[in-house]
């Protein structure tokens, strides 16, 4: 039997939970925990990069590869997981993925140099990446009707909550223990997940005949294409994009390998990644929404902490405590969204979620030098509610009209789009912040020139205040530096607001696209087409 769902007659007897055998349900919940762990590790190190950098004697630019190497490796595995799941079975692939993730989490904690850490993080991301899309596909294969909706709420909550609380948990572990515990915490959890999935999940069987048709060239092209794309997106803003020879070279390689990969994917009978799912209109539009969720989710988790750290001077734990309100919003929305998804048109729920997300981000775009939890808790909480309101229906709409045999590959592509949305979003955010802050700084500098009476009065006042302590000459220089710092700070805040307004506009513009979607039939996506 190929890697498809087991016939109903073969399902093991015993008590049922949400329409599936109890042990299958327990195994599935363990898979959700594994997905949470894999997504969490994308962001858990973000608040502690400086501590890892100090521990490994690395420079700030070098230390960023602790996160970049994980993302590049994970983004390669996610679309590959569909083929591997059909080859090995869900049970075997997930167990190998959980064990590999656990082993290399421990290796990361034991790393004594930056090269070691980068290699171990890449292997951790590559092996752990298979856990994410496998959960999405398994939910559609195992559950039907209302039970599937409940699982979609759970998966949506997990996929969006993990990157939101990542910086909070990372900051707490680092400040309480050390940065090593960012990785050591995965070890007991990963071992439990591997045992639980191997013991309880047997929803399909692998097809070893697929190995003979494994497209090694396609794998190499896909890895090169996605790896180079992720590098260009991550490093481009820092090195002025194509002005840097390395970024330029990898961009060219990305274009060439991408063209060859897509040609091979559309012309081979058994491609490494099945792209024909994009021929389904619901899936194509749903993947676009997943891309937008990635932009909004990862972009907000990046931009707001950046503001809180650079402008407000918050430490990692304070940033995490402020951002945690988004997770609270998600938790509060979960039962309501789940109930609505069973009785209200999914397209309407999705449109409300897109508009609410746009509104939340637009409300956030009122940042000043004094913005804190008091000003941010409403838009951050609303963003949590809105993100989940998009994520739950988009899972069902995108995957719910596909036949069962396409689910595993399509799930990988769907999750890839969310991660690519995050990568592209972060690259654009960094580029826009640099460009807009330079423009605002120039404009503000003109307003703070010697011809402006307000600026000269401020300088005179500051110089007078500093003169008793520094002397007249040094006080004047210090006042000028202070004015320059104020201009730079205000330019940054204005650039953050510009980027947030642009992000809000993307969600407002995407809302009408829901009119192009079809509502999935009951049982779609594994329900017997």
N, C-alpha and C positions, 0 to 999 in steps of 0.2 A: 504494500500500500504506500502511496506517496504521502507526502506530509500534508495531509488534510485532516479534518475532524474525524474522530472515530465514530462509527455508526452508533445509533442510539442503543442498539442491543448490546453493544460492547461496553456500555457505560457501567461502571461498578455499582453494585447495589449498596444501599445504606441510606441514612438520613440525608435529606436535601436541605440546602441553604440557598435561598434565592434561585431555586430551580436547578441547582447543580449539586453533585455529591459533596458532602461536608468536607472531605479531605481535599477535593479539587478547589473548593472555596478557600480553605486554609492555605493551600499552595498558591492560589492566585493572590491572596492578600500579602503573602511573602514576596511575590513578584513585584507588587506595587511598592513595597518597602525597598526592594532593590532598585527600582526606578528612581524613587525618592533619593536614595543614597548616591546614585550616579549623577543625577541632575544637581544635587546639593554640592557635590565636589567641584562643580564649575565655579561656584561663587564663594565657597567656604574659605578659600585662601586669599580672596581679594582684600579683606580687611587686615590681613596679617602678612602681606608681602614684605613689608619693611623688616619684620622680625625674622622671616625666612632668609631674607637678603643678608641680614647681620649674621645669622647662624651659619650661612654657607660662604661668607666672605665674598659676596657678589656685588656688582654695581646695580643701581636701580634699573638700567636698561636690560641688563642680563637677567635680573630677577623676574622681569615680566614674562620670561619664557616658562616659568613655573606654571603659569596659567595658559599661555599660548600653546605649549606643547600638548597639553591635555585636550584643548579644544580642537586642534588640528587632527589628532588621532581619533577623537570621538566622532568628528564629523565624517571621517572616512568609514568608520564601522557602521554608523546608523543605516545608510542605504544598503550596505552589504548584508545586514542581519536578516533580511527577507530570504535571500538565497540560502544562507547558512541554516536558517530555521527549517526550511524544506529539506535540506540535506541531512541535518543531524537530528531534527525534532526540537520542539520547543523546550522540552524537559532537559535534554542534553546541552543545548546551546546556552540556556539560562544558567545551568549549573556551572558549566565551564566559565561563563562570563563572571558569575559571582565569585567563584574561587580565584580566578585570575585577578579580578579587581581587588580582592582581599589581600592576596599575596603581594601585589605591587603597592598597595596602600602601606603595608608593613615595611616594604623596601624603601618607600619615600620617607617614612619616619626615621629610618636608619641611615639615610643618605648623608654623606660627609662632604660632598662637593657639589657644585652646581651641575656639571655634566651628568653625574649620577642621578641627581634629582630630575633633570629634564628627561632622561631616558626612562626612568621609572614612572614619571607622570604621563609620558606618552603611552606606555604600555598599560597603565592604569586606565587612561581614557579610552584606548582602543578596545580593551576587553570589556570594560564597563559599558561602553556605548551600545552593546547589543541588548542590554536589559531594557532600554527605553522604548524602542518601537515594538519589541516583543510583547510588552504589556498591552499596548493599544490593540494589536491584532488578537491577542488571546481573549480580551474582553468581548470582542465581537464573535469569536468562535465559541465561547463558553456560555454566554448569557443571551437571553432573548427578551424582547418586549420591555416592560417596565424595569426588569432587573438590569438590562443593559443600560438604561438611562441612569440608574443609580450608580452603576460602575463608571459611567462616563463622568458623572459628577465627582466621584472619588479620584479618577485619573486626572481630570482637569484641575482639581484642587491640589493634587500632589505635584503635577508638572509646573504649576504656577507658584505654589507656595515655597517649593524648595529653593529656587534662586532668590526669593524674597527674604527668607530667613537665613540664607547662607552667611552673609556678612555678620549678622547678629551672633549666630552660633560660633562662627570662626573667631570673632573678637572675644567672646566669653571664654572659649577654650584656651586661647592664647594668653589672655590676661590671668586666668585662674591657674593654668598649668604651664604649658609651653606650646610652641607651634607644632611640635611633634604629635600632639594629640589631635590635630586636625586630621591626621591620617590613622593614628592608632585606634580612634573611635570606630573606624570602619571594620576592624578585624573581628571582634565577636559578632557584630551584626551580619557581616558578610558570610561568616561560617554558618550561622543559623539559617540564613537565606538559602545557601547552597544545599544544606541538609534538607530543609523543608521542601524546596522545589523538587529535588531528586526523589523524595519520599512520596510526595502527594500529587504531582502534576504528570499526567500521562494522557493528554488530550489529543495527541497526534503521533505519527510515526515518521521517522526520517526515510528518505529515499536515497540510498547510497549510490544508485545509478547516476545521480546528478553529478557526482564527483568527476566522472569520466568526461563530462561536458563542461567542467568548470573553466570559465574564461579568464585565464591568468593574465593575458594581455589586457583585457578589459579592466581587470582589477588594478593593474599597474597604471593604466590611463586614468581611471577614476581617482585613485589615491593621489596621483600627481596633480590632477585638475583641482580636486577639493583641497588638498594640502597647500598648494600654491595660492589658491583663492583665499583661504583663511589667513595665510601669511600676509598677503597683500592688503587684505582688509584690516588686519591687526596692526601691521607696521607702517602702512602707507601714510596715515596722518602724522606719525612721529617723524618721518624722514622726507616729508614734502613730496610724497607719492612718486611719480616717475622721474623726479629729479635725482633720486637715489638709484645707483646702478643695480643694486641687489633687487630692489623692488621692481625696477623696470624689467630685469631679466626674468624674474619669476612671473611677472604679469604676462610676458610673451609666452613663456612655457605653459602658463595656465590657459591661455587662449588656444594654443596649438593642441595640447592634450585634451582640452575640453571638446574641441571640434571632432577630434578622432574618437573620443569616448562616445559622444552622442551618435556619431555615424555608426559605430559598432553596436551600440545599444538598440538602434532601430533596424539593423540589418541582420543580426544574428538570431537564430531560432531560440537559443537559450542564453540571453545576455546576462551579465553579472548583476544588472539592475533592470527590472522591467519598468519601462517608462510609459507603457501604453495606458496606464491608469489615467494619465493626463487627458486622454481622449474622452473621459467621463466629465461632463461639465461641472457637476457638483464637486467632484474631487479637485478639479483644476481651480475653481473659485475658492473652495475650502482651503487648498494649499496656499493661495494668496492671502487668505485671512490668517492662516497660521504664520505666514511670513510677517504680517503686520503685528500679530501678538508678540512675535519675537522682538520686533523693533521696539514696541511699547514696553514689554516686560523687561528685557535686558537693558534697554536704553534708560528707562526710569531708575532701575536698580543701580545703574552706573552714574547717571547725571546728578541725582539728588544727593547721594553720599559724597560726590565730588564737591558739590556746593557746600554741604555741611562741614566737610573737612577743610577746604581751602578758604572759605569765607567766614564760617562760624567758628572754626578751630575745634570742632568736635573730635574726640578720639573714636576708635572703632566701636567701642561698646555703646557710646552715646549715639553714634550713627545708627547702629543696629536697633537700639531702643526706639528711635524715631521712625525708622522704616517698618518696624514690626506692626504698626497700625494697618499696613496693607494686608498683612497676613490675617489680622483680626477681621478685616472686611471680607476676606475670602471665606473664612470659617462661618461667619454670620450669613453669608449669601448662599452657602452650599445647599442647605435643606430647601430653601425657597426656590432656587434655580432648578433643583432636581424635581420639585413638585410641579413647577411651571412647564418643564420640558416634557412632562407626561400628558399635559392637557392643553398647552398653547402651541401655536405654530412656531416651529423652531426658527424660522426665518425672522419672525417678529422679535423673538428673544435676542437673536443675534444682532438685529438692527439696533435695538435698545442698548445692547452692550457696547456696540461700536460708538454710538452717539454719547453714551455715558463716559466711555473711556476718553473720547475727545474732550468732553466737558471737564473731566477730572484733570487732564493734563493742561488744558487751558487755564483752569483755576490755579494750578501750580505755578504757571508762568507769571506770577506776580511777586517774584522773589526780590527781597531787599537785603540790606546788610543785617537786619534784625529779625528776619524770618526764622521761626523756630517751630517747635511742636504745636504751639498754640495756633499758628497760621496754617500749618501744613496738615494737621490731622484729618480735616474734612476731605481735601482733595486726595490725600494718600489712601484714606479709607474707601472713598468712592472708587478710586482706581482698582483696589482689590476686588470690590464687588463687580465692577464692570469687566475686568479681565476674566473672572470666572464665568460671567454671563456670556462672554464670547466663546470661551474655551469649551464649555460643555456642549452647546449645540453644534459648534463647528466640527467636533469629533464625529458626531452622529451624521451630520449632513455630508461631510467629506467621505467617510468610509461606509456610510449606511446604504448607498446605492450600488456598491461594488459586489460582484459575485465572490463567494468564499475563496476561490482559488487565487484571487488577486489581492487578498487582504494583507498578506505578510509583506509583500514588496511595497504595496501602497502605504502601509503603516510606516515603513522606513522612510519613504519619500516625504510623507506628511511631517514627520518629526525633523527630517533634514531641513525642510523649509523653515520651521520655527528657529532652528539653530542658525541657519543662514540669515534669517531676518535679524537675529541678534548681532551677528558678525557685521553685516552691512550697516545696521543701525549704529553700532558703536563707531565704525569707521567714519560714517557721515557726521555723527555727533562731534567726534574729535576734530574733524576737518572744519566743520562750521564754527565750532567754538574758537578755534585758532583764527579763522578768517574774520568772523564777526567781532571778536574782541579787539583785533588789530584796527578794524574800521571804527569801532566805538572809541577806542583809545585815542585815535587821531582826532576824532570829532570833539571828545571831551578835553583833549589837550588844547585845542583851539579856543574852547570856552574858558579854559583856565589860564590863558595867556596874560601878559603884563597889561594888555589894554583893557582887561576886565576888572572893574573896580571891586567886584566881590572876591575875585581870586587874590588881588593884591591886599585887600583888607584881611583875608584869612591868613595870608603869609605873614603880614605884619603882626597879627595877633599871636600866631604860633611862634614867631621869632622872639617876640617879647616874653612869652611864657618860658622859652628854653634858654634865654640869655643868662639869667642868674646861675644856671647850672653848667652851661657849656661855653659861655663867652659869646660875643656878638657874631664873630666870623663863623664859628662852628654852628651856632644856633641858626643862622641863615641857611647854611648848607643842610642841616637836619630838617628844617622846615620845608625846603624844596624836595628833599627825599620823601618826606611825609606826604606832601601833595602828590608826588609821582605815584606813591603807593595807593593813595585814595583813588586816583584816576584809573590805575590798573585794576583795582578791586571793582570799581563801578563798571568798567568795561567788561569784566568777566561776568558780572551779574546780568548785565544787559544781553550778553551773548547767550547765557544759559536760558534766559527768557525767550530769546529769539528761537532757539532750538526747540524749546517746549511748545511754542506756538506752531511751529512747523509740524511737529509730531502730532499735535491735536488736529491740524488740518488734514493729515493723512487719514485719520480715523473718520472724520466727518465726510471726506470724499469717498471713502470705501463703503459707507452705509448703504447707498443706493444699489450696490452690487447684489444685495440679498434678493432683489427682485428677479435675478437670473437663475436662482436656485430652485430645485425641486425638493419637496418634502419627502424623505425616505419612506418607503413602504414598510409596514411592520415586518420584521424579520429580515430586512435588508442587511447586506454586509455579512452574510453568513447564515442567513435564514432560509436557505433553500430556494435559490433562484433556479 
